[in-house]
Amino acid sequence: MRDAAAVLGCTAEYARRLARTGRLRAHRVGGVWAVRPEDLDAYRYGRTEDTSGQSGPAPRGEPAGPAPRSHDRGDGTQPL
């Protein structure tokens, strides 16, 4: 985790916390956390899902979720 923390610019403890909470995809090998380089890059650039299935952060400049839905009734009219 020290190497991962250096890449992320945080402490090793914070990197371990990210892994424990599922925000950074990692797994334990013996008593040591292991992070694949592609998972580290995915976290850094917001292209990941945590282990709970919640989406990671949206890339900068893109909306975080779906576009707002209109209240169109399907016949082209709007509710009053």
Chimera marker file (.cmm) of the C-alpha trace (Angstrom):
<marker_set name="trace">
<marker id="1" x="0.000" y="0.000" z="0.000" r="1" g="1" b="0" radius="0.5"/>
<marker id="2" x="2.940" y="2.351" z="0.414" r="1" g="1" b="0" radius="0.5"/>
<marker id="3" x="3.542" y="2.253" z="-3.341" r="1" g="1" b="0" radius="0.5"/>
<marker id="4" x="-0.165" y="2.720" z="-4.112" r="1" g="1" b="0" radius="0.5"/>
<marker id="5" x="-0.324" y="5.603" z="-1.617" r="1" g="1" b="0" radius="0.5"/>
<marker id="6" x="2.667" y="7.276" z="-3.268" r="1" g="1" b="0" radius="0.5"/>
<marker id="7" x="0.925" y="7.109" z="-6.655" r="1" g="1" b="0" radius="0.5"/>
<marker id="8" x="-2.325" y="8.455" z="-5.164" r="1" g="1" b="0" radius="0.5"/>
<marker id="9" x="-0.566" y="11.141" z="-3.126" r="1" g="1" b="0" radius="0.5"/>
<marker id="10" x="-1.997" y="9.987" z="0.200" r="1" g="1" b="0" radius="0.5"/>
<marker id="11" x="-0.888" y="8.045" z="3.258" r="1" g="1" b="0" radius="0.5"/>
<marker id="12" x="-0.650" y="4.260" z="3.288" r="1" g="1" b="0" radius="0.5"/>
<marker id="13" x="-3.350" y="4.161" z="5.982" r="1" g="1" b="0" radius="0.5"/>
<marker id="14" x="-5.750" y="6.124" z="3.784" r="1" g="1" b="0" radius="0.5"/>
<marker id="15" x="-5.024" y="3.783" z="0.847" r="1" g="1" b="0" radius="0.5"/>
<marker id="16" x="-5.785" y="0.805" z="3.129" r="1" g="1" b="0" radius="0.5"/>
<marker id="17" x="-9.044" y="2.485" z="4.178" r="1" g="1" b="0" radius="0.5"/>
<marker id="18" x="-9.991" y="2.928" z="0.502" r="1" g="1" b="0" radius="0.5"/>
<marker id="19" x="-9.364" y="-0.790" z="-0.028" r="1" g="1" b="0" radius="0.5"/>
<marker id="20" x="-11.273" y="-1.863" z="3.109" r="1" g="1" b="0" radius="0.5"/>
<marker id="21" x="-14.316" y="0.202" z="2.110" r="1" g="1" b="0" radius="0.5"/>
<marker id="22" x="-14.240" y="-1.017" z="-1.496" r="1" g="1" b="0" radius="0.5"/>
<marker id="23" x="-13.521" y="2.357" z="-3.060" r="1" g="1" b="0" radius="0.5"/>
<marker id="24" x="-10.162" y="1.055" z="-4.327" r="1" g="1" b="0" radius="0.5"/>
<marker id="25" x="-10.297" y="-2.455" z="-5.756" r="1" g="1" b="0" radius="0.5"/>
<marker id="26" x="-7.663" y="-4.496" z="-3.916" r="1" g="1" b="0" radius="0.5"/>
<marker id="27" x="-7.340" y="-7.882" z="-2.273" r="1" g="1" b="0" radius="0.5"/>
<marker id="28" x="-5.412" y="-9.390" z="0.597" r="1" g="1" b="0" radius="0.5"/>
<marker id="29" x="-2.516" y="-11.723" z="-0.088" r="1" g="1" b="0" radius="0.5"/>
<marker id="30" x="-1.511" y="-13.165" z="3.250" r="1" g="1" b="0" radius="0.5"/>
<marker id="31" x="-1.503" y="-10.117" z="5.508" r="1" g="1" b="0" radius="0.5"/>
<marker id="32" x="-0.688" y="-7.631" z="2.749" r="1" g="1" b="0" radius="0.5"/>
<marker id="33" x="-2.992" y="-5.622" z="0.478" r="1" g="1" b="0" radius="0.5"/>
<marker id="34" x="-2.349" y="-6.041" z="-3.252" r="1" g="1" b="0" radius="0.5"/>
<marker id="35" x="-3.542" y="-3.564" z="-5.877" r="1" g="1" b="0" radius="0.5"/>
<marker id="36" x="-3.282" y="-4.259" z="-9.589" r="1" g="1" b="0" radius="0.5"/>
<marker id="37" x="-1.878" y="-1.338" z="-11.601" r="1" g="1" b="0" radius="0.5"/>
<marker id="38" x="-5.023" y="-1.172" z="-13.758" r="1" g="1" b="0" radius="0.5"/>
<marker id="39" x="-7.208" y="-0.962" z="-10.617" r="1" g="1" b="0" radius="0.5"/>
<marker id="40" x="-5.032" y="1.830" z="-9.259" r="1" g="1" b="0" radius="0.5"/>
<marker id="41" x="-5.336" y="3.715" z="-12.567" r="1" g="1" b="0" radius="0.5"/>
<marker id="42" x="-9.092" y="3.097" z="-12.633" r="1" g="1" b="0" radius="0.5"/>
<marker id="43" x="-9.441" y="4.649" z="-9.165" r="1" g="1" b="0" radius="0.5"/>
<marker id="44" x="-7.208" y="7.590" z="-10.071" r="1" g="1" b="0" radius="0.5"/>
<marker id="45" x="-9.188" y="8.391" z="-13.193" r="1" g="1" b="0" radius="0.5"/>
<marker id="46" x="-12.654" y="7.608" z="-11.822" r="1" g="1" b="0" radius="0.5"/>
<marker id="47" x="-13.279" y="4.506" z="-13.923" r="1" g="1" b="0" radius="0.5"/>
<marker id="48" x="-14.142" y="2.016" z="-11.202" r="1" g="1" b="0" radius="0.5"/>
<marker id="49" x="-16.943" y="0.496" z="-9.211" r="1" g="1" b="0" radius="0.5"/>
<marker id="50" x="-16.554" y="-0.350" z="-5.573" r="1" g="1" b="0" radius="0.5"/>
<marker id="51" x="-17.372" y="-3.801" z="-4.242" r="1" g="1" b="0" radius="0.5"/>
<marker id="52" x="-20.876" y="-2.679" z="-3.253" r="1" g="1" b="0" radius="0.5"/>
<marker id="53" x="-21.672" y="-2.018" z="-6.934" r="1" g="1" b="0" radius="0.5"/>
<marker id="54" x="-21.988" y="1.768" z="-6.568" r="1" g="1" b="0" radius="0.5"/>
<marker id="55" x="-20.437" y="3.746" z="-9.403" r="1" g="1" b="0" radius="0.5"/>
<marker id="56" x="-17.185" y="5.542" z="-8.840" r="1" g="1" b="0" radius="0.5"/>
<marker id="57" x="-16.803" y="9.273" z="-9.424" r="1" g="1" b="0" radius="0.5"/>
<marker id="58" x="-17.675" y="10.585" z="-12.874" r="1" g="1" b="0" radius="0.5"/>
<marker id="59" x="-14.745" y="11.733" z="-14.994" r="1" g="1" b="0" radius="0.5"/>
<marker id="60" x="-14.263" y="15.486" z="-14.854" r="1" g="1" b="0" radius="0.5"/>
<marker id="61" x="-16.441" y="17.438" z="-17.242" r="1" g="1" b="0" radius="0.5"/>
<marker id="62" x="-19.107" y="14.755" z="-17.452" r="1" g="1" b="0" radius="0.5"/>
<marker id="63" x="-22.354" y="14.609" z="-15.488" r="1" g="1" b="0" radius="0.5"/>
<marker id="64" x="-22.348" y="12.347" z="-12.443" r="1" g="1" b="0" radius="0.5"/>
<marker id="65" x="-25.664" y="10.716" z="-13.322" r="1" g="1" b="0" radius="0.5"/>
<marker id="66" x="-28.303" y="10.401" z="-16.010" r="1" g="1" b="0" radius="0.5"/>
<marker id="67" x="-29.753" y="13.531" z="-17.537" r="1" g="1" b="0" radius="0.5"/>
<marker id="68" x="-32.824" y="14.902" z="-15.759" r="1" g="1" b="0" radius="0.5"/>
<marker id="69" x="-36.028" y="13.404" z="-17.104" r="1" g="1" b="0" radius="0.5"/>
<marker id="70" x="-38.743" y="15.613" z="-18.479" r="1" g="1" b="0" radius="0.5"/>
<marker id="71" x="-42.306" y="15.281" z="-17.289" r="1" g="1" b="0" radius="0.5"/>
<marker id="72" x="-43.537" y="14.531" z="-20.787" r="1" g="1" b="0" radius="0.5"/>
<marker id="73" x="-46.637" y="12.355" z="-20.723" r="1" g="1" b="0" radius="0.5"/>
<marker id="74" x="-45.661" y="10.687" z="-23.964" r="1" g="1" b="0" radius="0.5"/>
<marker id="75" x="-48.241" y="12.611" z="-26.020" r="1" g="1" b="0" radius="0.5"/>
<marker id="76" x="-46.088" y="15.747" z="-26.212" r="1" g="1" b="0" radius="0.5"/>
<marker id="77" x="-47.952" y="17.552" z="-23.419" r="1" g="1" b="0" radius="0.5"/>
<marker id="78" x="-46.644" y="18.566" z="-20.018" r="1" g="1" b="0" radius="0.5"/>
<marker id="79" x="-48.542" y="18.093" z="-16.715" r="1" g="1" b="0" radius="0.5"/>
<marker id="80" x="-49.990" y="21.266" z="-15.173" r="1" g="1" b="0" radius="0.5"/>
<link id1="1" id2="2" r="1" g="1" b="0" radius="0.2"/>
<link id1="2" id2="3" r="1" g="1" b="0" radius="0.2"/>
<link id1="3" id2="4" r="1" g="1" b="0" radius="0.2"/>
<link id1="4" id2="5" r="1" g="1" b="0" radius="0.2"/>
<link id1="5" id2="6" r="1" g="1" b="0" radius="0.2"/>
<link id1="6" id2="7" r="1" g="1" b="0" radius="0.2"/>
<link id1="7" id2="8" r="1" g="1" b="0" radius="0.2"/>
<link id1="8" id2="9" r="1" g="1" b="0" radius="0.2"/>
<link id1="9" id2="10" r="1" g="1" b="0" radius="0.2"/>
<link id1="10" id2="11" r="1" g="1" b="0" radius="0.2"/>
<link id1="11" id2="12" r="1" g="1" b="0" radius="0.2"/>
<link id1="12" id2="13" r="1" g="1" b="0" radius="0.2"/>
<link id1="13" id2="14" r="1" g="1" b="0" radius="0.2"/>
<link id1="14" id2="15" r="1" g="1" b="0" radius="0.2"/>
<link id1="15" id2="16" r="1" g="1" b="0" radius="0.2"/>
<link id1="16" id2="17" r="1" g="1" b="0" radius="0.2"/>
<link id1="17" id2="18" r="1" g="1" b="0" radius="0.2"/>
<link id1="18" id2="19" r="1" g="1" b="0" radius="0.2"/>
<link id1="19" id2="20" r="1" g="1" b="0" radius="0.2"/>
<link id1="20" id2="21" r="1" g="1" b="0" radius="0.2"/>
<link id1="21" id2="22" r="1" g="1" b="0" radius="0.2"/>
<link id1="22" id2="23" r="1" g="1" b="0" radius="0.2"/>
<link id1="23" id2="24" r="1" g="1" b="0" radius="0.2"/>
<link id1="24" id2="25" r="1" g="1" b="0" radius="0.2"/>
<link id1="25" id2="26" r="1" g="1" b="0" radius="0.2"/>
<link id1="26" id2="27" r="1" g="1" b="0" radius="0.2"/>
<link id1="27" id2="28" r="1" g="1" b="0" radius="0.2"/>
<link id1="28" id2="29" r="1" g="1" b="0" radius="0.2"/>
<link id1="29" id2="30" r="1" g="1" b="0" radius="0.2"/>
<link id1="30" id2="31" r="1" g="1" b="0" radius="0.2"/>
<link id1="31" id2="32" r="1" g="1" b="0" radius="0.2"/>
<link id1="32" id2="33" r="1" g="1" b="0" radius="0.2"/>
<link id1="33" id2="34" r="1" g="1" b="0" radius="0.2"/>
<link id1="34" id2="35" r="1" g="1" b="0" radius="0.2"/>
<link id1="35" id2="36" r="1" g="1" b="0" radius="0.2"/>
<link id1="36" id2="37" r="1" g="1" b="0" radius="0.2"/>
<link id1="37" id2="38" r="1" g="1" b="0" radius="0.2"/>
<link id1="38" id2="39" r="1" g="1" b="0" radius="0.2"/>
<link id1="39" id2="40" r="1" g="1" b="0" radius="0.2"/>
<link id1="40" id2="41" r="1" g="1" b="0" radius="0.2"/>
<link id1="41" id2="42" r="1" g="1" b="0" radius="0.2"/>
<link id1="42" id2="43" r="1" g="1" b="0" radius="0.2"/>
<link id1="43" id2="44" r="1" g="1" b="0" radius="0.2"/>
<link id1="44" id2="45" r="1" g="1" b="0" radius="0.2"/>
<link id1="45" id2="46" r="1" g="1" b="0" radius="0.2"/>
<link id1="46" id2="47" r="1" g="1" b="0" radius="0.2"/>
<link id1="47" id2="48" r="1" g="1" b="0" radius="0.2"/>
<link id1="48" id2="49" r="1" g="1" b="0" radius="0.2"/>
<link id1="49" id2="50" r="1" g="1" b="0" radius="0.2"/>
<link id1="50" id2="51" r="1" g="1" b="0" radius="0.2"/>
<link id1="51" id2="52" r="1" g="1" b="0" radius="0.2"/>
<link id1="52" id2="53" r="1" g="1" b="0" radius="0.2"/>
<link id1="53" id2="54" r="1" g="1" b="0" radius="0.2"/>
<link id1="54" id2="55" r="1" g="1" b="0" radius="0.2"/>
<link id1="55" id2="56" r="1" g="1" b="0" radius="0.2"/>
<link id1="56" id2="57" r="1" g="1" b="0" radius="0.2"/>
<link id1="57" id2="58" r="1" g="1" b="0" radius="0.2"/>
<link id1="58" id2="59" r="1" g="1" b="0" radius="0.2"/>
<link id1="59" id2="60" r="1" g="1" b="0" radius="0.2"/>
<link id1="60" id2="61" r="1" g="1" b="0" radius="0.2"/>
<link id1="61" id2="62" r="1" g="1" b="0" radius="0.2"/>
<link id1="62" id2="63" r="1" g="1" b="0" radius="0.2"/>
<link id1="63" id2="64" r="1" g="1" b="0" radius="0.2"/>
<link id1="64" id2="65" r="1" g="1" b="0" radius="0.2"/>
<link id1="65" id2="66" r="1" g="1" b="0" radius="0.2"/>
<link id1="66" id2="67" r="1" g="1" b="0" radius="0.2"/>
<link id1="67" id2="68" r="1" g="1" b="0" radius="0.2"/>
<link id1="68" id2="69" r="1" g="1" b="0" radius="0.2"/>
<link id1="69" id2="70" r="1" g="1" b="0" radius="0.2"/>
<link id1="70" id2="71" r="1" g="1" b="0" radius="0.2"/>
<link id1="71" id2="72" r="1" g="1" b="0" radius="0.2"/>
<link id1="72" id2="73" r="1" g="1" b="0" radius="0.2"/>
<link id1="73" id2="74" r="1" g="1" b="0" radius="0.2"/>
<link id1="74" id2="75" r="1" g="1" b="0" radius="0.2"/>
<link id1="75" id2="76" r="1" g="1" b="0" radius="0.2"/>
<link id1="76" id2="77" r="1" g="1" b="0" radius="0.2"/>
<link id1="77" id2="78" r="1" g="1" b="0" radius="0.2"/>
<link id1="78" id2="79" r="1" g="1" b="0" radius="0.2"/>
<link id1="79" id2="80" r="1" g="1" b="0" radius="0.2"/>
</marker_set>
